[in-house]
């Protein structure tokens, strides 16, 4: 997605999500400001991460 589109969505109140897999676990990160990613929560397994992402995406606020 191009920068202009991302910024418009963020200005409209949407928050982008991504998953970051590391040695210490799986981290769900969010961005409500273009190019800035912050940790939302840590998951112990991929299955737990998928369940949590599904819950978050069902709200009107988050995009994955």
C-alpha positions in Angstrom: 0.0 0.0 0.0 1.4 3.4 -0.8 2.3 6.0 1.8 -0.6 8.4 1.1 -3.2 5.7 1.5 -1.7 4.5 4.7 -1.6 8.0 6.2 -5.3 8.6 5.2 -6.4 5.4 6.9 -4.4 6.3 10.0 -5.9 9.8 10.1 -9.3 8.1 9.8 -8.5 6.2 13.0 -7.4 2.8 11.7 -4.4 1.0 13.3 -2.2 -1.4 11.3 -1.1 -4.7 12.8 1.9 -6.9 12.0 3.4 -10.0 13.5 7.1 -10.2 14.4 8.5 -13.6 15.2 11.6 -13.5 17.4 13.5 -15.9 19.6 11.8 -14.7 22.7 8.3 -15.3 21.2 5.8 -13.9 18.8 5.1 -10.2 19.1 2.0 -8.4 17.7 3.0 -4.8 16.8 0.8 -1.9 15.8 1.3 1.4 14.0 -0.9 4.4 14.4 1.7 6.7 13.1 3.3 6.1 9.7 6.6 4.1 10.0 6.5 3.8 13.8 5.8 0.3 15.1 5.1 -0.4 18.8 4.5 -3.6 20.7 0.9 -4.4 21.4 1.4 -7.8 23.1 3.5 -10.9 23.2 2.1 -14.4 22.4 3.5 -17.7 23.4 2.5 -19.7 20.3 1.5 -19.1 16.7 -2.0 -20.4 17.4 -2.5 -17.9 20.3 -1.2 -15.2 18.0 -3.7 -16.1 15.2 -6.6 -16.2 17.7 -5.7 -12.8 19.1 -5.3 -11.3 15.6 -8.7 -12.6 14.6 -10.2 -11.0 17.7 -8.5 -7.6 17.0 -9.4 -7.6 13.3 -13.1 -8.1 14.1 -13.2 -4.7 15.6 -13.6 -1.7 13.3 -10.3 -0.2 14.5 -7.5 -2.7 13.4 -6.2 -3.7 9.9 -3.9 -6.6 9.3 
